[in-house]
Amino acid sequence: MVNTCMVDNSNNNNSRIAVIGVGGWGKNHARVLGELGVLGAVCDFDAARAKEISAKHGATPYSSVDDMLAQERLDACLVCTPTRTHSAVAKKVIDRGLHAFVEKPLSFSSQECDEMTELARKKRVTLTCGYIERFNPAVSETKKMIADKKCGDLLMLEFHRENRMPPKIKDVGIIFDTAVHDIDTAMFLFDARPNVVFARAGRHVHEFEDFATLMLGFANQRVAIISVNWLTPKKVRTFSAVCTDGIISGNFISQEIKIDNAGETVTPRMPFQEPLTLELRNFIAAVQGKENSAVPARDATNVTKVAEAALLSSDTGSPIYLDLK
């Protein structure tokens, strides 16, 4: 399918942004920032990889975060390093007075999330996190339909996110690597935070859990069910929103949605757009003070708290009650 998301560099040239960590998903961030005309530097502990990616996009390569921060004039940094390093790297960035975009999850420790958030508040910079599905047209269109009550009131959400285990994921299990996307999307679509979490997870071939089912309970009997695994051969990325008068079904990959309502099925036609481009445009606008970040640090912290609760629930076999702010 053709990407119809047009690139407009006209308002971006006053910003200069670096990407820290360009293995895996980080190289895609570098590509998009290059297309948007704001990529200034690339940093990766693998010097050869830093040079390769920077050469593609006309940026300056570094293999040391400290050297880059000392030598470059930057407005912001993207932290795309392994999850266990997010806090340490992001704090270096924020302490320099730079805006920070941290790939999901913000951290697998809610305490670290709180520390990063407080430091960003003190330094008066934006701290956001890469929950990209908020920018998926299938999700944003569903959000509008829910707000307009096209199918009545939203009661239940169900998510399926499945594929073979990615070999690059070493430091977390599937809940913190994968389920966090749907935890955030559930809170985004409900525009609310869960008050109870129940989960069961298991380990088949990974060092951490590689399959899990989560139930998030919200006020007024609303619920989200999240099923994830690294075992299924076929890649699946789907969701459904069960409302009082119909069901909205969506596909994260194709960005298609289907509405089953009052005995008829409607499939709205929407232009395909790259969520990563939309996400990074929002971050650039936040850096420039033109709009707020679509994923506040508080929301990212709450995702981590729900993921922590899911792991605890799976370990104890009990529901975990939450009081999220």
C-alpha positions as CSV (number, residue, x, y, z in Angstrom):
1,M,0.0,0.0,0.0
2,V,1.3,3.4,-0.9
3,N,2.3,5.9,1.9
4,T,0.4,9.1,1.1
5,C,1.8,11.0,4.1
6,M,3.4,14.1,2.6
7,V,6.6,15.5,4.0
8,D,6.7,19.2,4.7
9,N,10.1,20.5,5.9
10,S,9.1,24.2,5.7
11,N,8.5,24.7,9.4
12,N,11.1,22.3,10.8
13,N,14.5,23.7,9.7
14,N,14.9,25.7,12.9
15,S,15.2,22.5,15.0
16,R,18.1,20.2,15.4
17,I,17.5,16.7,16.8
18,A,19.7,13.7,17.5
19,V,18.9,10.0,17.6
20,I,20.6,8.0,20.3
21,G,20.6,4.3,19.4
22,V,20.1,3.5,15.7
23,G,19.8,-0.3,15.8
24,G,16.3,-1.7,15.3
25,W,13.6,1.0,15.5
26,G,16.1,3.9,16.0
27,K,17.2,3.8,12.4
28,N,13.6,4.4,11.3
29,H,13.5,7.5,13.5
30,A,16.7,8.7,11.9
31,R,15.2,8.2,8.5
32,V,12.1,10.2,9.2
33,L,13.9,13.0,11.0
34,G,16.2,13.2,8.0
35,E,13.1,13.4,5.7
36,L,11.7,16.2,7.9
37,G,15.0,18.1,7.7
38,V,15.8,18.2,11.5
39,L,18.3,15.3,12.0
40,G,21.5,16.8,13.3
41,A,23.4,13.9,14.8
42,V,23.3,10.1,15.3
43,C,24.9,8.3,18.2
44,D,25.4,4.6,18.7
45,F,27.9,2.7,20.7
46,D,28.6,0.8,17.5
47,A,30.7,3.4,15.7
48,A,30.4,1.7,12.3
49,R,26.6,1.6,12.6
50,A,26.5,5.3,13.6
51,K,28.6,6.2,10.6
52,E,26.4,4.1,8.2
53,I,23.1,5.6,9.4
54,S,24.5,9.2,9.6
55,A,25.9,9.0,6.1
56,K,22.5,8.0,4.7
57,H,20.9,11.1,6.2
58,G,23.6,13.8,6.2
59,A,24.1,13.8,10.0
60,T,27.2,13.8,12.3
61,P,28.0,10.4,13.8
62,Y,29.1,9.8,17.4
63,S,29.7,6.7,19.5
64,S,29.6,8.5,22.8
65,V,26.5,10.3,24.2
66,D,28.7,12.5,26.4
67,D,30.8,13.6,23.4
68,M,27.8,14.3,21.3
69,L,26.1,16.4,24.0
70,A,29.3,18.4,24.6
71,Q,30.0,19.1,21.0
72,E,26.6,19.5,19.2
73,R,24.1,22.3,19.3
74,L,20.8,20.4,19.7
75,D,17.3,21.2,20.7
76,A,16.2,17.6,21.5
77,C,17.2,14.0,21.4
78,L,15.4,10.7,20.7
79,V,16.4,7.9,23.1
80,C,16.1,4.6,21.2
81,T,18.5,2.5,23.4
82,P,17.6,-0.7,25.2
83,T,14.9,-0.2,27.8
84,R,17.2,-0.7,30.8
85,T,19.3,2.3,29.7
86,H,16.4,4.7,29.0
87,S,16.5,6.4,32.4
88,A,20.2,7.0,32.5
89,V,20.4,8.3,28.9
90,A,17.3,10.4,29.1
91,K,18.5,12.1,32.3
92,K,21.7,13.1,30.6
93,V,19.7,14.7,27.8
94,I,17.2,16.4,30.0
95,D,19.9,17.7,32.4
96,R,21.4,19.5,29.4
97,G,18.1,21.4,29.0
98,L,17.1,19.4,25.9
99,H,13.7,18.0,25.0
100,A,13.5,14.2,25.2
101,F,11.6,11.6,23.2
102,V,12.1,8.1,24.7
103,E,11.0,5.0,22.8
104,K,8.5,2.9,24.6
105,P,8.4,2.0,27.4
106,L,9.5,5.2,29.2
107,S,11.1,2.7,31.6
108,F,10.2,-0.6,33.1
109,S,10.5,1.1,36.5
110,S,7.7,3.5,37.5
111,Q,10.2,5.1,40.0
112,E,12.5,5.9,37.1
113,C,9.6,7.3,35.2
114,D,8.8,9.6,38.1
115,E,12.4,10.7,38.4
116,M,12.6,11.5,34.6
117,T,9.3,13.4,34.8
118,E,10.4,15.5,37.8
119,L,13.7,16.3,36.1
120,A,12.0,17.4,32.9
121,R,9.6,19.6,35.0
122,K,12.6,21.3,36.7
123,K,14.4,21.8,33.5
124,R,11.2,23.0,31.8
125,V,11.6,20.7,28.8
126,T,9.2,18.3,27.1
127,L,9.5,14.6,28.0
128,T,7.4,12.2,25.8
129,C,7.3,8.5,24.9
130,G,7.0,6.6,21.7
131,Y,3.5,5.2,22.0
132,I,3.0,5.3,18.2
133,E,-0.4,3.7,17.9
134,R,-2.0,7.0,19.1
135,F,-0.9,8.3,15.7
136,N,-2.2,5.3,13.7
137,P,-5.1,6.6,11.6
138,A,-7.2,3.5,12.5
139,V,-6.9,4.5,16.1
140,S,-7.4,8.2,15.7
141,E,-10.5,7.6,13.5
142,T,-11.9,5.1,16.1
143,K,-11.3,7.7,18.8
144,K,-13.3,10.3,16.8
145,M,-16.1,7.8,16.3
146,I,-16.2,7.0,20.0
147,A,-16.3,10.7,20.9
148,D,-19.2,11.2,18.4
149,K,-21.0,8.1,19.7
150,K,-21.3,6.7,16.2
151,C,-21.9,3.3,17.7
152,G,-23.2,4.4,21.1
153,D,-21.1,4.2,24.3
154,L,-17.8,2.3,24.4
155,L,-18.0,-0.8,26.8
156,M,-15.2,-3.1,25.9
157,L,-11.9,-3.1,24.0
158,E,-10.1,-6.2,22.7
159,F,-6.5,-6.3,21.3
160,H,-4.5,-9.1,19.6
161,R,-0.8,-8.5,19.0
162,E,1.0,-11.6,17.9
163,N,4.1,-12.7,15.9
164,R,7.2,-14.8,16.2
165,M,9.7,-13.7,18.9
166,P,11.9,-10.8,17.6
167,P,15.6,-11.9,18.3
168,K,16.7,-8.4,19.2
169,I,14.5,-8.2,22.4
170,K,16.7,-9.4,25.3
171,D,16.1,-7.2,28.3
172,V,12.3,-7.4,28.8
173,G,9.4,-9.8,28.2
174,I,6.4,-9.4,26.0
175,I,4.4,-7.3,28.4
176,F,6.9,-4.4,28.5
177,D,7.9,-4.8,24.9
178,T,4.6,-5.4,23.2
179,A,1.5,-5.2,25.5
180,V,2.4,-1.7,26.5
181,H,1.2,-0.5,23.1
182,D,-2.3,-1.8,23.8
183,I,-2.3,-0.7,27.4
184,D,-1.7,2.9,26.2
185,T,-4.2,2.6,23.4
186,A,-6.9,1.3,25.8
187,M,-6.4,4.3,28.1
188,F,-6.4,6.6,25.1
189,L,-9.6,5.3,23.6
190,F,-11.4,5.1,27.0
191,D,-9.9,8.5,28.0
192,A,-9.5,6.9,31.4
193,R,-7.1,4.9,33.6
194,P,-7.8,1.4,34.8
195,N,-8.4,0.7,38.5
196,V,-7.7,-3.0,38.5
197,V,-5.4,-5.3,36.5
198,F,-5.5,-9.1,36.2
199,A,-3.0,-11.0,34.1
200,R,-1.7,-14.4,33.3
201,A,1.7,-14.8,31.5
202,G,4.0,-17.6,30.7
203,R,7.5,-18.4,29.3
204,H,8.0,-20.9,26.5
205,V,11.3,-20.0,24.7
206,H,12.2,-16.5,25.9
207,E,14.2,-15.6,29.1
208,F,11.2,-13.6,30.2
209,E,7.5,-14.1,29.5
210,D,6.6,-14.5,25.8
211,F,2.8,-14.9,26.0
212,A,0.3,-13.1,28.2
213,T,-3.3,-12.1,28.5
214,L,-4.2,-8.9,30.5
215,M,-7.6,-7.7,31.7
216,L,-7.8,-4.0,32.6
217,G,-10.9,-3.0,34.5
218,F,-12.1,0.6,34.2
219,A,-14.9,2.5,36.0
220,N,-18.6,1.8,35.0
221,Q,-17.9,-1.9,34.2
222,R,-15.8,-1.1,31.2
223,V,-13.0,-3.5,30.3
224,A,-10.0,-4.0,28.0
225,I,-8.7,-7.5,27.1
226,I,-5.1,-7.6,25.7
227,S,-3.7,-10.8,24.2
228,V,-0.1,-10.9,23.1
229,N,2.4,-13.6,22.2
230,W,5.7,-14.2,20.5
231,L,4.7,-17.7,19.4
232,T,2.3,-17.2,16.5
233,P,3.9,-17.6,13.0
234,K,1.6,-15.0,11.4
235,K,1.9,-11.3,12.4
236,V,-1.4,-10.1,13.9
237,R,-2.2,-6.5,15.0
238,T,-5.9,-6.0,15.5
239,F,-8.4,-4.4,17.9
240,S,-12.1,-4.2,18.3
241,A,-14.2,-1.6,20.2
242,V,-17.5,-3.0,21.5
243,C,-20.1,-0.3,21.9
244,T,-23.8,-0.3,22.9
245,D,-25.0,0.0,19.3
246,G,-22.2,-1.7,17.3
247,I,-18.6,-2.8,16.9
248,I,-15.7,-1.0,15.4
249,S,-12.9,-3.4,14.3
250,G,-9.5,-2.2,13.3
251,N,-6.2,-3.4,11.9
252,F,-3.0,-1.6,13.0
253,I,-1.0,-2.7,10.0
254,S,-3.4,-2.0,7.1
255,Q,-5.0,0.9,9.0
256,E,-8.4,-0.3,7.9
257,I,-11.5,-0.1,10.1
258,K,-14.9,-1.8,9.8
259,I,-18.1,-0.7,11.5
260,D,-20.8,-3.3,12.2
261,N,-23.9,-1.4,13.2
262,A,-27.7,-2.0,13.0
263,G,-27.4,-4.9,10.6
264,E,-25.0,-3.3,8.2
265,T,-21.2,-3.2,7.7
266,V,-19.4,0.0,6.7
267,T,-15.7,0.2,5.8
268,P,-14.6,3.9,5.7
269,R,-11.9,4.7,3.2
270,M,-8.9,6.6,4.7
271,P,-5.6,7.6,3.2
272,F,-2.7,5.5,4.4
273,Q,-0.2,7.5,6.6
274,E,3.0,6.5,8.3
275,P,2.3,6.8,12.1
276,L,6.0,7.4,12.8
277,T,6.0,10.5,10.6
278,L,2.9,11.8,12.4
279,E,4.4,11.0,15.8
280,L,7.7,12.8,15.0
281,R,5.9,15.8,13.5
282,N,4.1,16.2,16.8
283,F,7.3,16.0,18.8
284,I,8.9,18.6,16.6
285,A,5.9,20.9,17.1
286,A,6.2,20.4,20.8
287,V,9.9,21.2,20.7
288,Q,9.1,24.4,18.9
289,G,6.3,25.3,21.3
290,K,3.6,25.1,18.7
291,E,1.6,22.3,20.3
292,N,1.6,20.0,23.3
293,S,3.1,16.5,23.1
294,A,0.3,14.0,22.3
295,V,1.8,11.5,24.9
296,P,2.5,13.3,28.2
297,A,5.1,11.8,30.5
298,R,2.3,11.1,33.1
299,D,0.5,8.9,30.6
300,A,3.7,7.0,29.8
301,T,4.3,6.5,33.5
302,N,0.8,5.1,34.0
303,V,1.5,2.6,31.2
304,T,4.5,1.4,33.1
305,K,2.5,1.2,36.3
306,V,-0.1,-1.0,34.6
307,A,2.6,-3.2,33.1
308,E,4.2,-3.6,36.6
309,A,0.8,-4.5,38.0
310,A,0.3,-7.1,35.2
311,L,3.6,-8.8,36.0
312,L,2.8,-8.8,39.7
313,S,-0.7,-10.2,39.1
314,S,0.7,-13.0,36.9
315,D,3.2,-13.8,39.6
316,T,0.7,-13.8,42.5
317,G,-2.5,-15.0,40.7
318,S,-4.4,-12.1,42.2
319,P,-5.9,-8.9,40.7
320,I,-3.9,-5.7,41.4
321,Y,-5.8,-2.6,42.3
322,L,-4.5,0.8,41.2
323,D,-5.1,4.4,41.9
324,L,-3.5,6.1,38.9
325,K,-3.4,9.9,38.6
